Amino acid sequence: MSLSKFVIFIFIFASSYLSFSQDIELFQQFNGRYDYTAIGNTLNLIENEALITCDILTSSSADLSLNANQNIVAAYLYWAGSGPGDLDVEINGIPVSADRSFNTTYNAKVFFSAFADITTIVQNQGSITYTISELDLTEIIGAYCSNGTNFGGWAITVIYEDSSLPLNQLNVYDGLQSVPITISITLDNLNVLDSEGAKIGFIAWEGDSALAINEQLTINGNLIGNPPLNPTNNAFNGTNSFTGASNLYNMDIDVYDIQDNINIGDSSATIELTSGQDFVMINNIITVLNSQLPDATITLNDYDLYCGERNIDIEYTVFNTNSTDPLPANTSIAFYADGVLIGQANTQNELQINDFEIGTTSLIIPENISDSFTLSLTVDDDGTGNGSVTETNELNNSYEIQLDLLIISPLVILPNSISCDEGFNSALFNLVEILNSNNINTTTTTSFFTSLSDLELNTNKILIPDNYTNTSSPQTIYVRVENSTCYDIYAFDILVENCPPHIPQGFSPNGDNTNDWFNIQGFYNIFEKHELKIFNRYGTLIFEGNNDTPWFGLINRGLNNHGKIVPVGTYFYVINFNDSNYEPTAGWVYVNY
C-alpha cells in the first residue's frame, strides 16, 4: 500500500477502529470427507521486543504441499498486524482486497486482521510457493515498538476433500478476541458422534515465545498442549504445527488433538485462554470432528395463488446436502402461515448424501390469517416444532416467504344502459362502448358474462360484446377486467324501453311491394298490446287492428265492404299503446294508389 493511502487509513480508522474485539463466531461449516491444513509466515525479522529494531517486511512466502487425492474446496487468507489496517494486498502478484476486517485495541493502540476468500486462486495454482506482498506496515510500525507489539503476518487455511478420510464435520470460526488477562470462547454448532481423531486448530497473532507467564489454553476445562512445539504453559510461541516451524515470530498456526477433551453428544465446546503478560489475539479456530449425520433443508420452488380463493398449491424440494449420512424416509414436514400450522407432509424416499426430493401439496389459509402472511416450510418438524432426526445443523430446517392472497376487488355497480326496443323487448347493445363510457380501462383483457358464476369460472363468455342482443329486460351484464394480480368486477343492467314510434302520413296499398301498408316504425312487435282503429272522413270505424293485424288498407269493420280496399282519401287513426308511459294518440293518414 502506498504512503498516501496509508495516511488516509490512519485518518479514517483512528476513530472508527478504537473499539472492542469481535467475538469468535461460526463462519462456515463443511460436512463430508474433509480436513484442512494451513500455511503462513511472519513479516517480523525477529521476535518483537520493546525498544529493539522495529524493521518489518512487506512480503513473505510459504509453501503449500497437498497430496494428489486432496481436492481443494476452500481457501481463506487471513492477515494481521499493528495499526488500523492495510486491507489491500497481493498473493503471487494477484491483487486481493479484504472481504471482512476485524480490529481490537490494547494499551490504547489499534490492531487489525483481515479476511479474503481466495479459493479460486489456490484451486488454480495448487501446491506451490505462495507469496503475500504489498502488506505494508512500515509507516506505522514505529509507534508500536516501545511496548513490543510491533508485528505483521499472514496465514492461509486450506480445506480439502479426501475420499480416504472418515466423514467429518469441519467448522470454521473467526473473529478477533485478545488477552491478557483471559478470554472464553464458546464454539456452537458441534455434533460429536465419535471423539476419535477430533482436533482443533488456531490462527493467533502476537504471541511471544519468551513470554510464558500464566499462559494456558484449555478446552472444556482441560489443559491442552503439543509439546515440545507447544508447551502447555506457552501455547502461542511462534510455531506452525503442520510444518513444525518455530520461527513464525509473533504468529501461530497451531493444531491440537482433543479426542480426550470432548465427549460424544457434545453440541458445544468452551475454549479458555489465560495470559499473565503476553498479548495474544485469536483470529481463527477450526474444529474437525467425526460426524455421520444428515442435514435436512427445504426450499420453495413454486406456488400458485388463485383469485378470490384462500388455497395455495406449492412445490418444494427437500435437500440432504452438507451432510454425512442419509436422511431417513418419512421425515416430517410442517407448513405454517404466520406461525399457525396449516399442513403436514413427509418425505417419500431415503435421501442419500447430496440428494434431494421434490414434493407438492395444497394448503388452505384459514380465515383468521391475514391476506398478507408469512408462509413457512419446515422439514424435520412434526407440527409442534419438534423433530426426530439428529442433524449436522439443527438451525437450517426452515424456509420462509411473504405471500399475499389474490384478493378480488368488490363488485362495482355501473349505471344502467337503456336502448330502444327493436322488437319483442330486445335491442342491440355495444357492451364495450358502455364500459368505455364509464371510464373503465379496457386495454387489458376484458370479458363479458351473463352470470357471476360464469365470470368466476371464466367460462361462457359473451363472444361478440360490441353487438349483443339482450335476452331479457332488465338483464345484468358482468364484466371481468384482468389486473396485475387478479381481476376487477363490474356489473350493469341493460334495459329495453319503448321509444316513440314514427307514424307515416301516407301509404299506397297497390301491391307493388313498396309502402304497401300503414308501417308505423318502432311500433309493431314493440308495443305488442297496442290497439289500432281507423275511421273514414265521416267518423265511421272501418278497421280495427293489433300487433298481429297491421293495416294494409282493407276494411274489416262496418256493415258493408268487408275485405275491400279503401278508396283514395284521408283517414283518421286512433292508437291506444296500452303502455303506461304513452297516452293514446290520434292523427290522419292519406291513402293513395
C-alpha positions in Angstrom: 0.0 0.0 0.0 1.3 3.5 -0.9 2.2 6.0 1.8 -0.7 8.3 0.8 -3.2 5.5 1.1 -1.8 4.6 4.5 -2.1 8.1 5.8 -5.7 8.1 4.7 -6.2 4.8 6.5 -4.8 6.3 9.7 -7.1 9.3 9.4 -10.2 7.2 8.7 -9.7 4.4 11.2 -8.1 6.3 14.1 -11.6 6.9 15.5 -13.7 4.2 14.0 -11.3 1.3 14.9 -10.9 2.3 18.5 -13.4 -0.4 19.6 -13.6 -3.7 21.3 -12.9 -7.1 19.7 -15.3 -9.0 17.5 -16.4 -12.3 19.1 -15.3 -15.5 17.5 -18.3 -17.0 15.7 -19.1 -19.8 13.2 -18.3 -18.6 9.7 -18.6 -21.7 7.6 -19.4 -25.4 8.0 -18.4 -28.4 5.9 -19.8 -31.9 6.3 -18.2 -34.8 4.4 -14.8 -36.3 4.0 -13.0 -33.0 4.8 -9.8 -32.0 6.6 -7.6 -28.9 6.5 -4.1 -27.6 6.5 -2.6 -24.2 7.0 0.5 -22.3 5.9 1.7 -18.8 6.6 4.6 -16.6 7.5 5.5 -13.6 9.6 6.7 -10.2 8.4 8.8 -9.7 11.5 12.6 -10.2 11.2 12.9 -11.3 14.8 10.6 -11.8 17.7 9.4 -8.3 18.8 11.0 -6.9 21.9 10.5 -3.5 23.4 12.9 -0.9 22.1 14.7 -3.3 19.8 14.6 -2.9 16.0 11.2 -2.2 14.5 12.1 -3.1 11.0 9.4 -5.1 9.3 9.0 -6.8 5.8 6.3 -6.0 3.3 6.2 -9.6 1.9 7.0 -13.2 2.9 6.4 -16.7 1.5 5.4 -20.2 2.5 5.0 -23.5 0.6 1.7 -25.3 0.2 2.0 -29.1 -0.4 -1.1 -31.3 -0.9 -1.4 -34.9 -2.0 -2.9 -35.6 -5.4 -6.0 -37.0 -3.8 -6.6 -33.9 -1.6 -9.0 -31.7 -3.6 -9.2 -28.1 -2.5 -12.8 -27.0 -1.7 -12.0 -23.7 0.1 -9.0 -21.4 0.9 -9.2 -18.5 3.2 -6.5 -15.8 3.6 -6.1 -14.1 7.0 -3.6 -11.3 7.5 -3.0 -9.1 10.5 -0.7 -6.5 12.1 -0.2 -3.4 14.1 -2.2 -0.4 13.2 -5.6 0.4 11.8 -5.1 -1.9 8.8 -3.8 -2.5 5.3 -6.8 -4.1 3.6 -5.3 -4.5 0.1 -2.5 -7.0 -0.5 -1.3 -9.3 -3.3 -0.9 -13.0 -3.5 1.6 -14.2 -6.1 1.1 -10.8 -7.7 -2.7 -11.1 -7.8 -4.4 -8.1 -6.0 -6.6 -9.2 -3.1 -8.9 -6.9 -1.0 -10.4 -7.8 2.3 -13.9 -9.3 2.3 -14.1 -8.6 6.0 -12.0 -7.0 8.6 -11.6 -7.1 12.4 -10.0 -4.9 15.0 -9.1 -4.6 18.6 -7.2 -2.2 20.9 -4.5 -2.9 23.6 -2.9 -0.2 25.7 -4.7 2.5 23.5 -3.1 1.0 20.4 -5.1 -0.3 17.4 -4.5 -3.8 15.8 -6.3 -5.3 12.8 -6.8 -8.5 11.0 -8.4 -9.1 7.5 -10.0 -11.9 5.7 -10.4 -12.8 1.9 -11.8 -15.8 0.2 -9.0 -16.9 -2.2 -10.5 -20.3 -3.1 -10.3 -19.8 -6.8 -6.7 -18.6 -6.7 -5.5 -21.6 -4.7 -7.5 -24.1 -6.7 -6.0 -22.7 -9.9 -2.4 -22.6 -8.6 -2.4 -25.6 -6.3 0.7 -26.8 -4.4 3.3 -24.0 -5.0 5.0 -21.3 -3.0 2.6 -18.5 -2.0 4.0 -15.0 -1.5 1.9 -12.3 0.2 3.2 -8.9 -0.7 2.1 -5.2 -0.5 1.3 -5.8 3.1 2.9 -2.5 4.1 3.1 -1.6 7.8 6.4 0.3 7.6 4.9 3.8 8.1 3.0 2.8 11.3 5.2 0.1 12.9 7.5 2.5 14.8 4.7 3.6 17.1 4.3 0.0 18.4 8.0 -0.6 19.2 8.0 0.9 22.6 5.8 -1.8 24.2 6.8 -4.7 21.9 3.6 -5.0 20.0 5.1 -4.4 16.5 4.1 -7.3 14.3 2.6 -8.4 10.9 1.9 -11.7 9.3 -0.4 -13.9 7.2 -1.9 -17.4 7.1 -3.9 -19.4 4.5 -6.3 -22.1 5.7 -6.9 -24.7 3.0 -9.9 -27.1 3.4 -9.7 -30.1 1.2 -11.8 -33.2 0.4 -10.2 -36.7 0.5 -12.1 -39.9 -0.2 -9.9 -41.8 2.3 -11.0 -39.6 5.2 -13.8 -40.5 7.6 -17.0 -38.5 7.5 -16.2 -35.3 9.4 -17.8 -32.1 10.4 -15.4 -29.2 9.9 -16.3 -25.9 11.4 -14.5 -22.6 10.6 -14.9 -19.9 13.3 -13.4 -16.5 13.2 -13.4 -13.0 14.8 -10.8 -11.3 16.9 -10.5 -11.7 20.6 -7.5 -11.0 22.7 -5.7 -11.4 26.1 -4.4 -10.6 28.6 -5.9 -11.5 31.1 -8.4 -14.2 30.0 -10.9 -14.9 27.2 -13.5 -17.5 27.0 -14.9 -18.6 23.6 -17.9 -20.9 23.2 -17.9 -22.9 20.0 -21.5 -23.8 19.0 -23.0 -26.0 16.2 -20.9 -29.0 17.1 -22.2 -32.6 16.6 -19.8 -35.0 18.2 -20.6 -38.6 17.3 -17.1 -40.1 17.8 -14.3 -38.2 19.5 -11.6 -40.3 17.8 -9.4 -38.1 15.7 -11.0 -34.9 17.0 -8.8 -31.8 16.6 -8.9 -28.1 17.0 -6.7 -25.5 15.3 -5.9 -21.8 15.8 -4.5 -18.9 13.9 -3.2 -16.4 16.5 -1.2 -13.2 16.4 1.4 -11.5 18.6 2.3 -14.4 20.8 5.9 -14.3 22.1 7.9 -17.5 22.8 9.9 -15.6 25.5 6.7 -14.8 27.5 5.1 -17.7 29.3 3.6 -16.1 32.4 0.4 -17.9 33.3 -0.2 -18.7 29.7 -2.6 -21.7 29.4 -5.0 -23.0 26.8 -7.9 -25.2 27.9 -10.9 -26.8 26.2 -13.9 -27.8 28.4 -11.7 -27.1 31.4 -8.9 -29.4 30.2 -5.4 -28.1 29.7 -4.1 -28.8 26.2 -0.7 -28.6 24.6 1.5 -30.2 22.0 5.0 -30.3 23.5 7.7 -29.7 22.7 6.4 -27.5 19.9 3.6 -26.0 22.0 4.2 -26.5 25.8 1.1 -26.4 28.0 2.5 -23.2 29.6 3.3 -21.4 26.4 0.8 -22.3 23.7 1.3 -19.3 21.5 5.0 -19.1 20.8 5.5 -18.5 17.1 5.0 -22.1 15.7 3.2 -24.0 12.9 2.0 -27.4 14.0 1.6 -28.5 10.4 5.2 -27.9 9.3 7.0 -27.9 12.7 8.3 -24.4 12.1 9.3 -22.5 15.2 10.3 -19.2 13.6 6.9 -17.6 12.9 7.8 -14.6 15.0 4.7 -13.2 16.7 2.1 -15.5 15.0 0.9 -19.1 15.5 -0.7 -21.7 13.3 -1.4 -24.5 15.8 -3.4 -27.6 15.9 -4.2 -29.9 18.8 -5.6 -33.4 19.3 -8.7 -33.1 21.5 -10.2 -36.5 21.4 -9.8 -36.8 25.2 -11.2 -33.4 25.8 -14.6 -33.6 24.1 -17.4 -36.1 24.5 -19.8 -37.9 22.2 -23.1 -35.9 22.1 -21.4 -32.6 22.7 -23.0 -29.7 20.8 -20.6 -27.0 22.0 -17.1 -26.6 23.5 -15.6 -23.9 25.6 -12.1 -22.6 24.8 -10.3 -20.5 27.5 -7.0 -18.7 27.1 -5.2 -17.1 30.0 -2.1 -15.0 29.9 -0.4 -13.1 32.6 1.6 -10.8 30.3 1.7 -11.9 26.7 -0.7 -10.0 24.4 -2.3 -12.7 22.1 -5.1 -12.3 19.6 -7.2 -15.3 18.4 -8.4 -14.8 14.8 -9.4 -18.2 13.6 -10.4 -21.5 15.1 -11.2 -24.7 13.2 -12.6 -27.9 14.6 -12.6 -31.3 12.9 -14.9 -33.9 14.4 -16.1 -37.3 13.2 -19.8 -36.9 12.2 -22.2 -39.1 10.4 -25.5 -37.2 10.3 -27.9 -36.0 7.6 -28.8 -32.3 7.2 -32.3 -31.7 6.1 -33.1 -28.4 4.4 -36.1 -27.3 2.4 -36.9 -24.6 -0.2 -40.0 -23.4 -2.0 -39.7 -24.0 -5.8 -43.0 -22.6 -7.0 -46.5 -21.7 -5.8 -49.9 -20.9 -7.4 -52.4 -18.5 -5.9 -55.9 -18.2 -7.2 -58.1 -15.1 -7.5 -60.5 -14.8 -4.6 -59.5 -18.1 -3.0 -57.6 -19.0 0.1 -56.0 -22.1 -1.2 -52.4 -22.3 -2.4 -50.6 -25.1 -4.3 -46.9 -25.3 -3.7 -43.9 -27.3 -5.0 -41.0 -27.7 -2.7 -37.6 -29.5 -2.5 -36.1 -31.3 0.5 -32.3 -31.5 0.3 -29.7 -33.6 2.2 -26.7 -31.5 1.2 -23.8 -30.7 3.5 -24.5 -34.0 5.2 -22.6 -37.1 6.2 -25.4 -39.6 6.3 -28.7 -40.4 4.5 -31.9 -38.6 5.5 -34.5 -41.2 6.5 -37.7 -41.6 4.5 -40.9 -40.3 6.1 -39.1 -37.3 7.6 -41.8 -35.0 8.7 -42.6 -31.6 7.1 -44.8 -28.9 8.5 -46.3 -25.8 6.8 -47.2 -22.7 8.8 -49.0 -19.4 7.9 -47.9 -16.7 10.4 -46.9 -19.5 12.8 -50.2 -21.4 12.6 -49.9 -25.0 11.4 -51.8 -25.4 8.1 -50.5 -28.6 6.6 -48.1 -31.5 7.0 -46.3 -33.9 4.7 -43.4 -36.4 4.8 -40.5 -37.2 2.5 -41.2 -40.3 0.4 -37.7 -41.7 0.0 -34.4 -42.1 1.8 -32.2 -39.2 0.6 -28.6 -40.1 0.1 -25.8 -37.5 0.8 -26.3 -34.6 -1.6 -29.6 -36.0 -2.8 -32.9 -34.2 -3.0 -36.7 -34.9 -3.4 -39.4 -32.7 -4.9 -42.9 -32.7 -3.4 -46.2 -30.9 -3.9 -49.1 -30.1 -1.6 -52.2 -28.0 -1.4 -52.7 -25.7 1.6 -55.8 -23.7 2.8 -55.1 -20.4 4.5 -57.6 -20.1 7.5 -59.9 -17.1 7.5 -58.3 -15.8 10.7 -54.9 -15.4 8.9 -54.3 -12.1 7.3 -54.4 -11.9 3.5 -50.7 -11.0 3.7 -48.9 -13.6 5.6 -45.6 -15.4 6.1 -45.5 -19.0 4.7 -43.0 -21.2 6.5 -41.9 -24.6 5.3 -40.0 -26.6 8.0 -38.5 -30.1 7.4 -37.9 -32.4 10.4 -40.9 -30.9 12.2 -43.8 -32.9 13.5 -46.1 -29.9 13.5 -45.3 -28.9 17.1 -41.8 -27.5 16.3 -40.1 -30.8 17.3 -38.0 -33.0 15.1 -37.0 -36.7 15.2 -33.8 -36.6 13.1 -30.4 -35.6 14.6 -28.7 -33.4 12.0 -25.3 -31.8 11.4 -27.1 -28.4 11.6 -30.3 -28.1 13.5 -30.8 -24.4 12.6 -31.4 -24.6 8.8 -34.6 -26.6 8.6 -36.9 -23.7 7.6 -37.7 -21.6 4.6 -39.9 -18.5 4.8 -41.6 -16.3 2.1 -44.0 -13.4 2.4 -47.2 -14.1 0.3 -50.3 -12.0 -0.5 -53.5 -13.7 -1.4 -55.1 -12.6 -4.6 -58.0 -10.5 -3.4 -60.8 -9.7 -5.9 -61.9 -6.1 -5.7 -65.5 -5.6 -4.5 -68.2 -5.6 -7.2 -68.7 -2.2 -8.7 -72.2 -1.4 -10.0 -72.2 0.9 -13.0 -75.2 2.9 -14.3 -77.9 1.2 -16.3 -77.8 1.3 -20.1 -81.1 1.8 -21.9 -81.8 1.2 -25.6 -85.0 1.4 -27.7 -87.0 -1.7 -28.2 -86.3 -3.1 -31.7 -88.9 -5.8 -31.4 -90.1 -8.3 -28.8 -88.4 -6.4 -25.9 -84.9 -6.7 -27.4 -82.3 -4.4 -28.7 -78.6 -4.3 -29.8 -76.1 -3.1 -27.2 -72.4 -2.3 -27.6 -71.1 -3.6 -24.2 -67.6 -2.4 -24.8 -68.7 1.1 -25.6 -70.9 1.1 -22.4 -67.8 0.2 -20.4 -65.7 2.8 -22.0 -68.3 5.5 -21.4 -67.9 4.7 -17.7 -64.1 5.4 -17.9 -63.2 1.7 -17.3 -59.8 0.8 -18.8 -60.3 -2.0 -21.4 -56.8 -2.1 -22.7 -56.2 -5.2 -20.6 -58.1 -8.4 -21.1 -61.8 -7.7 -20.6 -64.6 -10.3 -20.8 -68.4 -10.1 -20.5 -70.7 -12.6 -18.9 -74.4 -13.1 -18.2 -73.8 -14.6 -14.7 -71.4 -14.0 -11.8 -70.7 -17.7 -11.6 -69.6 -17.8 -15.2 -67.4 -14.8 -14.6 -65.7 -16.5 -11.6 -65.1 -19.7 -13.6 -64.1 -17.6 -16.6 -66.4 -19.6 -18.9 -69.3 -18.9 -21.3 -68.0 -15.5 -22.3 -70.2 -13.3 -24.5 -68.5 -13.8 -27.8 -69.5 -10.6 -29.6 -69.8 -8.0 -26.9 -69.9 -5.0 -29.3 -73.1 -6.3 -30.9 -75.0 -8.0 -28.2 -78.8 -8.6 -28.1 -80.3 -8.8 -24.7 -82.3 -11.9 -23.6 -84.4 -10.2 -21.0 -85.1 -6.7 -19.8 -83.6 -5.8 -17.4 -80.6 -8.1 -17.9 -77.5 -7.9 -15.7 -74.1 -8.0 -17.6 -71.0 -8.9 -15.6 -67.6 -7.7 -16.6 -64.2 -9.2 -15.7 -61.2 -6.8 -16.2 -57.9 -8.5 -15.6 -55.3 -6.6 -13.5 -51.7 -7.2 -12.5 -52.6 -9.6 -9.7 -56.2 -10.7 -10.1 -59.2 -9.0 -11.7 -61.8 -6.4 -11.1 -65.6 -7.0 -11.4 -68.2 -4.6 -12.8 -71.9 -5.0 -13.4 -74.5 -3.0 -15.1 -78.1 -3.6 -16.3 -79.2 -3.3 -19.9 -82.8 -2.3 -20.3 -85.1 -2.1 -23.3 -87.8 0.7 -23.5 -90.4 1.5 -25.9 -89.4 4.6 -27.8 -91.9 6.9 -29.5 -92.9 5.4 -32.9 -92.6 7.2 -36.2 -96.1 7.4 -37.8 -96.2 7.9 -41.6 -98.7 10.3 -43.1 -99.4 8.1 -46.1 -99.0 4.8 -47.9 -100.1 3.2 -51.2 -101.6 -0.3 -50.9 -101.3 -1.1 -54.6 -99.4 -4.4 -54.4 -96.1 -3.0 -55.7 -94.3 -4.2 -52.5 -93.4 -0.6 -51.8 -95.1 1.3 -49.0 -98.0 -1.1 -49.2 -99.1 -0.9 -45.6 -99.5 1.5 -42.7 -96.0 0.9 -41.5 -95.6 2.6 -38.1 -91.9 2.3 -37.4 -90.9 1.3 -33.9 -94.4 0.1 -33.2 -95.1 -3.4 -34.3 -93.6 -6.2 -32.1 -92.6 -3.3 -29.7 -96.0 -2.0 -28.4 -97.2 -5.6 -28.6 -100.5 -4.9 -26.8 -101.5 -1.9 -28.8 -104.9 -1.3 -30.4 -105.3 0.5 -33.8 -108.6 2.0 -35.0 -109.1 3.6 -38.5 -112.0 5.9 -39.3 -113.2 7.4 -42.6 -113.9 11.0 -43.0 -117.5 10.5 -41.7 -116.2 9.1 -38.4 -117.2 5.5 -39.3 -114.9 2.8 -37.9 -113.7 0.8 -40.8 -110.7 -1.1 -39.3 -109.5 -2.5 -36.0 -106.0 -3.9 -35.7 -103.4 -5.1 -33.2 -99.8 -6.3 -33.2 -100.8 -9.3 -35.3 -103.1 -7.3 -37.6 -101.4 -4.3 -39.3 -103.5 -2.2 -41.7 -102.9 -2.9 -45.4 -105.8 -0.5 -46.4 -108.5 -3.1 -46.1 -111.8 -2.7 -44.4 -112.7 -5.1 -41.5 -115.4 -3.2 -39.7 -118.8 -1.7 -40.6 -121.8 -3.3 -42.2 -120.5 -3.4 -45.8 -117.4 -3.7 -47.8 -115.6 -6.2 -45.6 -112.3 -7.2 -47.1 -112.4 -4.4 -49.7 -109.6 -1.9 -50.1 -110.5 1.7 -49.1 -110.7 4.4 -51.8 -108.2 7.2 -52.1 -108.6 9.7 -49.4 -107.7 10.8 -45.9 -108.4 8.5 -43.0 -108.1 9.0 -39.3 -106.4 6.7 -36.7 -106.6 6.3 -33.0 -103.8 4.3 -31.3 -104.0 3.0 -27.8 -100.5 1.9 -26.9 -101.5 0.1 -23.8 -98.2 1.4 -22.3 -98.2 3.3 -19.1 -95.6 5.7 -20.5 -97.7 6.7 -23.5 -101.1 8.3 -23.8 -103.4 7.3 -26.7 -102.7 9.3 -29.8 -104.8 10.3 -32.9 -103.9 11.6 -36.3 -104.5 11.2 -40.0 -103.0 9.2 -42.9 -103.6 9.7 -46.6 -104.2 6.6 -48.8 -103.3 6.8 -52.4 -102.6 4.4 -55.3 
